[in-house]
Amino acid sequence: MKHHCQRFSQQPITRRAMLSQAAVGFGGLALAGLMNTPAFGRSVASKAPPLNSGVLPASHFPARAKSCIFLYMDGGPSQVDTFDYKPLLHEHNGKSPYEVMDRVEPTQFDDIGTVLQSPWKFKQHGESGAWVSDLFPHVAECVDDIAFIKSMTSAFSIHTAANYFLHTGHGIQGRPSMGSWFEYGLGSENQDLPGFIVLNGGLIPPGGLDNFNAGFLPARHQGTVLKGGEQLVANIAPREGSDTAQRAKLDLVQSLDQALIQQVGGADALESAVANYETAYRMQTAVPELGDISGESAETRSLYGLDHGNEGTRTFGRNCLLARRLVERGVRFIELTCPGGAGDRWDQHGDLEGGHGRNSLNVDQPIAALLKDLKRRGMLDETLVVWGGEFGRTPFAQGGNGRDHNPFGFTMWMAGGGVKGGTSIGTTDAFGYKVVDQKCEIHDLHATMLYLMGVDHERLTYRFSGRDIRLTDVYGNVLHDLIA
């Protein structure tokens, strides 16, 4: 039957549905047989693992850490203003970089100013004598628990691509986030909360939620974003009059989904939806309990900065405290994003002193509190903490008082589970511009993080598009010099 406008076309059906309906269903039977073989990417429905379990029956080697906390510094903090002390910047301040540096690369905005000294003073701290600027006075107290990577590089100098690269190992949209890979491989020890949680301080990075996406992995492994503040999840309280009524509603939805799955065959979108319904049901109790910090002592609250006069410090402090509570509850991977209201993230193309100053005020005390609190509770040895942004910044000015993007050499650091505290690897040149010794790449970072969690990055794979794909693609070397 044609529509009166003569432009009606029936909704197309999927190839799976066509095979299920054609030839009395024998095409669907043939497809099911093929899809049940590893060569064709065995269906999730064929042998679906228990909720929140990983695909690895056991770790490849003894895990040094059980959980990972990624402190994401959105925008690219300047290495030469934080942890990579370069006295030569003061000596050559105001000079043309073309006169004093070997080679100056084009920058994103092509606005290369003069060499810019750091407006912050550096001092050595701890038994390790690590150099830290006045931007991080609280983190400076923890340097003997930190291993610095001062020779990190990125393949991209634009925020969106660099963010995808940092989070997924690829500079393009659509790949699984590292948190998704961690949960896919290792699962979670908590059945009432997702295994990959993002604590949003207020800023979702350029590239959006695809930084936390599951990509081609089963959708149940994507990151779950919790809001800052008192209510972590919207509409978390059930509206039904009783638990029995809500359970009946969920059972009805599940029965309908299962009937459709049986009709069209295994489909990740449906199976993940079923799994997410069940997780959401249990989160109604688990999330309010997680967010209720009334049982934390006044000393602990103050340690994290919850009584601080700066709103950003309170926001990030609460999320750092929640990160510790999530680790206590067995969540595998937790990422924290930065609070808003501090300028354009850590991305100071102008007003370096003001922007970096506000950002450090937001995060310095809470980060140190997290490290100290984990340590005194005996949890730091089993929790991997990673700090860093998508790239660094240039040692010369953009305009008069900012710095442009610099992917050629910047600083990240690790602490906790299996990390050799009080160490530093890699070196940038005398201006902190480019790596000159022990160059590290994001793939190396991912390989090392997986290694500390007991996973061989070359053996955690997923069959997609005709090949076995991994987080590190065909790259990555474990940074053994950082491992205790």
Rosetta blueprint (number, residue, H / E / L):
1 M L
2 K L
3 H L
4 H L
5 C L
6 Q L
7 R L
8 F L
9 S L
10 Q L
11 Q L
12 P L
13 I L
14 T L
15 R H
16 R H
17 A H
18 M H
19 L H
20 S H
21 Q H
22 A H
23 A H
24 V H
25 G H
26 F H
27 G H
28 G H
29 L H
30 A H
31 L H
32 A H
33 G H
34 L H
35 M H
36 N L
37 T L
38 P H
39 A H
40 F H
41 G L
42 R L
43 S L
44 V L
45 A L
46 S L
47 K L
48 A L
49 P L
50 P L
51 L L
52 N L
53 S E
54 G L
55 V L
56 L L
57 P L
58 A L
59 S L
60 H L
61 F L
62 P L
63 A L
64 R L
65 A L
66 K L
67 S E
68 C E
69 I E
70 F E
71 L E
72 Y E
73 M L
74 D L
75 G L
76 G L
77 P L
78 S L
79 Q H
80 V H
81 D H
82 T L
83 F L
84 D L
85 Y L
86 K L
87 P L
88 L H
89 L H
90 H H
91 E H
92 H L
93 N L
94 G L
95 K L
96 S L
97 P H
98 Y H
99 E H
100 V H
101 M L
102 D L
103 R L
104 V L
105 E L
106 P L
107 T L
108 Q L
109 F L
110 D L
111 D L
112 I E
113 G E
114 T E
115 V E
116 L L
117 Q L
118 S L
119 P L
120 W L
121 K L
122 F E
123 K E
124 Q E
125 H E
126 G L
127 E L
128 S L
129 G L
130 A E
131 W E
132 V E
133 S E
134 D L
135 L L
136 F L
137 P L
138 H L
139 V H
140 A H
141 E H
142 C H
143 V H
144 D H
145 D H
146 I E
147 A E
148 F E
149 I E
150 K E
151 S E
152 M E
153 T E
154 S L
155 A L
156 F L
157 S L
158 I L
159 H H
160 T H
161 A H
162 A H
163 N H
164 Y H
165 F H
166 L H
167 H H
168 T H
169 G L
170 H L
171 G L
172 I L
173 Q L
174 G L
175 R L
176 P L
177 S L
178 M H
179 G H
180 S H
181 W H
182 F H
183 E H
184 Y H
185 G H
186 L H
187 G E
188 S L
189 E L
190 N L
191 Q L
192 D L
193 L L
194 P L
195 G L
196 F E
197 I E
198 V E
199 L E
200 N E
201 G L
202 G E
203 L L
204 I L
205 P L
206 P L
207 G L
208 G H
209 L H
210 D H
211 N H
212 F H
213 N L
214 A L
215 G L
216 F L
217 L L
218 P L
219 A H
220 R H
221 H H
222 Q L
223 G L
224 T E
225 V E
226 L E
227 K E
228 G L
229 G L
230 E L
231 Q L
232 L L
233 V L
234 A L
235 N L
236 I L
237 A L
238 P L
239 R L
240 E L
241 G L
242 S L
243 D H
244 T H
245 A H
246 Q H
247 R H
248 A H
249 K H
250 L H
251 D H
252 L H
253 V H
254 Q H
255 S H
256 L H
257 D H
258 Q H
259 A H
260 L H
261 I H
262 Q H
263 Q H
264 V H
265 G L
266 G L
267 A L
268 D H
269 A H
270 L H
271 E H
272 S H
273 A H
274 V H
275 A H
276 N H
277 Y H
278 E H
279 T H
280 A H
281 Y H
282 R H
283 M H
284 Q H
285 T H
286 A H
287 V H
288 P H
289 E H
290 L H
291 G H
292 D L
293 I L
294 S L
295 G L
296 E L
297 S L
298 A H
299 E H
300 T H
301 R H
302 S H
303 L H
304 Y H
305 G L
306 L L
307 D L
308 H L
309 G L
310 N L
311 E H
312 G H
313 T H
314 R H
315 T H
316 F H
317 G H
318 R H
319 N H
320 C H
321 L H
322 L H
323 A H
324 R H
325 R H
326 L H
327 V H
328 E H
329 R L
330 G L
331 V L
332 R L
333 F E
334 I E
335 E E
336 L E
337 T L
338 C L
339 P E
340 G L
341 G L
342 A L
343 G L
344 D L
345 R L
346 W L
347 D L
348 Q L
349 H L
350 G L
351 D L
352 L H
353 E H
354 G H
355 G H
356 H H
357 G H
358 R H
359 N H
360 S H
361 L H
362 N H
363 V H
364 D H
365 Q H
366 P H
367 I H
368 A H
369 A H
370 L H
371 L H
372 K H
373 D H
374 L H
375 K H
376 R H
377 R L
378 G L
379 M L
380 L H
381 D H
382 E H
383 T E
384 L E
385 V E
386 V E
387 W E
388 G E
389 G L
390 E L
391 F L
392 G E
393 R E
394 T E
395 P E
396 F E
397 A E
398 Q E
399 G L
400 G L
401 N L
402 G E
403 R E
404 D E
405 H E
406 N E
407 P L
408 F L
409 G L
410 F E
411 T E
412 M E
413 W E
414 M E
415 A E
416 G E
417 G L
418 G L
419 V E
420 K L
421 G L
422 G L
423 T E
424 S E
425 I E
426 G L
427 T E
428 T E
429 D L
430 A L
431 F L
432 G L
433 Y L
434 K L
435 V E
436 V E
437 D E
438 Q L
439 K L
440 C E
441 E E
442 I H
443 H H
444 D H
445 L H
446 H H
447 A H
448 T H
449 M H
450 L H
451 Y H
452 L H
453 M L
454 G L
455 V L
456 D L
457 H L
458 E L
459 R L
460 L L
461 T L
462 Y E
463 R E
464 F E
465 S L
466 G L
467 R E
468 D E
469 I E
470 R L
471 L L
472 T L
473 D L
474 V L
475 Y L
476 G L
477 N L
478 V L
479 L L
480 H H
481 D H
482 L H
483 I E
484 A L
